[in-house]
Amino acid sequence: MAQQSSGLKGMCRFLLSVFVFLPHEMTSSVLTVNGNTGDFTLNTLLGAEASLTCDAQNRTGDERLLWYREEESVNLKDENKINSSSVCVSSISEDDNGVTFTCKLQRDQSVSVSVVLNVTIPPLLSGKDIQTVEEGKSVNMVCNVKSNPQAQMMWYKNGSILTLEKNHHQIQQTSESFQLSISKAKTSDNGTYSCVAQSSLQRQTKDFHLFVKDKDTSIPIEPIIAASVVVFLTVCFGVIARRKRIMKLCIKGEDPQRDTAL
């Protein structure tokens, strides 16, 4: 009886050891990307090329690897999937900034290393060059901005820093735009407004030309037409209302001619 109990204990210890150590053996492989065992950020330049190499370390056999760009899988050739796999990002653009590439172990995708692209971008500015506004109306000049690192923004007028007037100028800034709003435009607001971006990489300027025209003093056509229609209809109704009297006068005027003998 004692021998049977001892045998059961030995079997339990054996099964427990298998349960504990088997998962460890199955996931012993470690991934590295460009030599990094953990997630990291890769700094790169606009227009450059980035090469990412994923290697399976501490493996006991061949390992198949997968690459993802964000949530979408990257199409790899068969020979570029076993033990070591590389992807190349060429002609890097501003749209690649912040994009994540992830290498995963196919049999255990919890084993992975991610790389975030940090694309340094000198200030890129755009917007509507010329705007015309009627005096007394409001106008918005929107300077679209792309920059990494983020640039410091300023508005200039005719070459000098713009002096902001309360209740007349308003500035709004987001990560992608720098807007100047002018309410109740005056002729003195005419001029060239410059959106200036200054980053650690470069200083960039974008000009906006504003023309404030006098208020439109032309004669309003619509009210005149409406008034003319009202007068015409009034005359017509008056004629219709007096038609019987007019007809009688016409008949009386014809009677003497009818009674005259030749």
SULQUISUL-V823200 format. One record per residue. N is the residue number from 1. SS is DSSP state (hx for helix, st for strand, lp for the rest). OMEGA is omega in whole degrees, 0 to 359 (none if undefined). D_CENTER is the distance of its C-alpha to the mean C-alpha in whole Angstrom. Layout:
N&SS&OMEGA&D_CENTER  N&SS&OMEGA&D_CENTER
This chain:
1&lp&179&78  2&hx&180&77  3&hx&179&76  4&hx&179&74  5&hx&179&72  6&hx&178&72  7&hx&178&70  8&hx&178&68  9&hx&179&67  10&hx&178&66  11&hx&179&64  12&hx&179&62  13&hx&180&61  14&hx&180&61  15&hx&179&58  16&hx&179&56  17&hx&177&56  18&hx&181&55  19&hx&182&52  20&hx&189&51  21&hx&181&51  22&hx&178&50  23&hx&179&46  24&hx&180&46  25&hx&184&48  26&hx&183&45  27&lp&183&42  28&lp&181&44  29&lp&178&41  30&st&179&39  31&st&171&36  32&st&174&35  33&st&185&32  34&lp&177&33  35&lp&181&35  36&st&179&33  37&lp&179&34  38&lp&179&32  39&lp&181&28  40&st&178&27  41&st&180&24  42&st&178&24  43&st&180&23  44&st&185&23  45&st&176&22  46&lp&179&19  47&lp&181&21  48&lp&179&24  49&lp&180&25  50&st&178&25  51&st&181&28  52&st&181&29  53&st&180&32  54&st&180&33  55&st&174&37  56&st&181&39  57&st&178&41  58&lp&182&45  59&lp&176&45  60&lp&178&48  61&lp&180&47  62&lp&178&44  63&lp&176&41  64&st&184&38  65&st&178&34  66&st&175&31  67&st&176&28  68&st&168&24  69&st&192&21  70&lp&181&19  71&lp&184&21  72&st&181&22  73&st&179&25  74&lp&180&26  75&lp&183&28  76&lp&172&31  77&lp&184&35  78&hx&182&38  79&hx&180&39  80&hx&182&36  81&lp&188&36  82&st&173&39  83&lp&179&40  84&st&184&37  85&st&183&34  86&st&171&32  87&st&181&28  88&st&177&27  89&st&184&23  90&lp&179&24  91&lp&183&22  92&lp&181&19  93&lp&180&16  94&hx&179&13  95&hx&179&11  96&hx&181&15  97&lp&179&14  98&lp&180&15  99&lp&182&16  100&st&172&19  101&st&183&22  102&st&173&25  103&st&182&29  104&st&172&31  105&st&186&35  106&lp&184&35  107&lp&178&38  108&st&189&37  109&st&172&33  110&st&175&33  111&st&186&34  112&st&172&31  113&st&181&29  114&st&179&26  115&st&177&24  116&st&179&21  117&st&175&19  118&st&185&19  119&st&177&18  120&st&186&19  121&st&173&17  122&st&184&18  123&st&175&16  124&st&185&14  125&st&177&14  126&st&180&13  127&lp&180&14  128&lp&188&16  129&lp&188&20  130&st&176&22  131&st&178&22  132&st&181&25  133&st&178&26  134&st&180&30  135&lp&181&31  136&lp&178&31  137&lp&180&27  138&lp&180&24  139&st&178&21  140&st&173&18  141&st&185&17  142&st&178&13  143&st&179&13  144&st&188&10  145&st&167&11  146&st&183&11  147&st&174&14  148&st&7&16  149&lp&182&18  150&lp&183&16  151&lp&171&18  152&st&188&20  153&st&177&19  154&st&172&21  155&st&175&22  156&st&173&25  157&st&181&27  158&lp&174&30  159&lp&180&30  160&st&179&30  161&st&183&28  162&lp&175&27  163&lp&184&29  164&lp&177&28  165&lp&180&30  166&lp&180&30  167&lp&177&29  168&lp&177&28  169&st&174&25  170&st&181&22  171&st&175&19  172&st&182&16  173&st&172&14  174&lp&179&11  175&lp&185&10  176&lp&181&8  177&st&178&10  178&st&191&13  179&st&173&15  180&st&178&18  181&st&177&20  182&st&179&24  183&lp&180&26  184&lp&184&29  185&lp&178&29  186&lp&179&32  187&hx&178&33  188&hx&178&33  189&hx&176&30  190&lp&175&30  191&st&179&29  192&st&179&26  193&st&183&24  194&st&174&22  195&st&185&19  196&st&178&21  197&st&180&19  198&st&176&22  199&lp&179&21  200&lp&181&24  201&lp&190&23  202&lp&172&23  203&st&183&23  204&st&182&21  205&st&176&21  206&st&183&19  207&st&175&22  208&st&182&21  209&st&182&24  210&st&177&25  211&st&178&28  212&st&181&30  213&st&179&32  214&lp&178&35  215&lp&181&35  216&lp&182&36  217&lp&180&40  218&lp&182&41  219&lp&180&43  220&lp&184&41  221&hx&186&43  222&hx&179&42  223&hx&180&44  224&hx&179&47  225&hx&180&47  226&hx&180&47  227&hx&180&50  228&hx&179&51  229&hx&180&51  230&hx&180&53  231&hx&181&56  232&hx&181&56  233&hx&179&56  234&hx&178&58  235&hx&181&61  236&hx&179&61  237&hx&179&62  238&hx&180&64  239&hx&181&66  240&hx&182&66  241&hx&184&67  242&lp&187&70  243&hx&181&71  244&hx&180&74  245&hx&179&76  246&hx&181&75  247&hx&179&76  248&hx&179&80  249&hx&180&80  250&hx&181&80  251&hx&178&82  252&hx&181&85  253&hx&182&84  254&hx&187&85  255&hx&182&89  256&hx&182&91  257&hx&181&90  258&hx&184&91  259&hx&183&94  260&lp&180&96  261&lp&181&99  262&lp&none&99
